[in-house]
Amino acid sequence: MDALDAILNRLAQDPFRARFRLLDRDRAMVALRGPAIIRMHAEDLIERRLAPAEPRNDGRQTPYRGHPVFVAQHATATCCRNCLARWHKFSAGRALGSAEQRQVVEMICRWIAGQCADQGTPP
């Protein structure tokens, strides 16, 4: 088990984070678009909405539904800078580096893949 898996396991024990699940329409989107496109969406969303030192509407920039990445962000505590600081130790007030952005995207994609595997949907 690597560090990302350890964090995902810790998050799964949190009552708020554990209640997030991909709906059928979200899993269908993952199956239709494929993991590469979903990863590109995650990269774009993280770069635009989370990576800046002071994101616009921080704490309210991530919807709870509408895209599998949004759901995954809440499940993985990568939805705002406060959650990133609390769960992932990425300090607020400074822009995320490219390695940190890749780590966030990888966590989101692993969570989505796990949700699809749990339901028998290919990631």
N, C-alpha and C positions, 0 to 999 in steps of 0.2 A: 504494500500500500504506500503510495507516495503522499506528499503533503496536500495536494489538492483533494485526494480521496479522503484524507483525514478531516479536512475542513468540511467536505460534503457530508461525511458521517456525523460530524458535530452539528451541522445545520439541520440534518434530518431529525435530530433529537429536540430541537427547539419547536415548541408548539405552534408558533406563528409560521415559521418557515416550512414546517412539515405539512401544513395543510394545502400547499400549492400543488396542483396537478395539471398536466396538459389535458385539455378537453379534446373530444374527438376531432373538432375542426382544427385544433392546433396540430394534432398528430397527422391529420390529413395534409395540412400545409407542409409539414416536414417531409412526409412521404412524396408529395407532389414536387416540391422544389428541390429536395435532396439536401444532404448535410453540407455540401460546399456552399450552396446559396445561403442557407441559414447562417453559416459561419460568416459569410460576407456581410449579411445583415447585422449580425452581432458586432462585427468589427466596426462597421459604420456607426451604429447606434452608440457604442462605447466611446468612439473617438469624438463624436459630436456632442453627446449628452452627458458623459461622465468624466472624460479625461481632462477637460479644462480645470484650472485651479479653482475657479468659482463658476460652476455650471449655472446656466440660466434656470430659474425655478428649482434650485437644488432641494431635494426632499419631496418634490411633487412632479418631477420630470418623467417619471416612468409610470405609464398606465398599468392597471392590473390585468388587462386582457387586450386582445386585438392582434397579438403576434406571439408566437412561442417564446421569442427572446424576452419579451416583457415579463411573462410569467416566470421564466427561468431567472431573470434578474431578481425578482422578489424572493424566489426560493433559495437563491444562492447568496443573498445579501449583497448584491452588486447593483442595487437600484438607485443609490444616492451616495454621496460622499460620507455622510454620517455612518451609514451601514458599512461602507468600505473601511472606514477607520475602526469601527467597533469590532468587526468580524475578521478583517483581513490585515489590519494594522497598516493601511495605506493612509498616511497622515493627510488631513484636509488642508486646504490653502495652498497647495502646489499642484501643478499639472502632473498627471500620470505619465510615466515614461513608457516607451514602447514595450519593454519587457513586462511591465505591470499590466498594460492593456492586453497583451497576449495572454497573460495569466487569467485575467478576468474572462476573456473570450473563451479560453479553454475550459474554465469552470462551467460557464453557461452551456457550452456544447456538450460537455460530459453529462450534465444534468438532463439536458434534452434527450440525449442518446439513452440514458438510463430510463427515462420516462417512456420512450418509445419501445425499448426492450421489454419493460414490465408489461406492456400492453400487447406485445407481439407485433408491433408495427416496425418495419425496418427503418432505421435512422437515415 
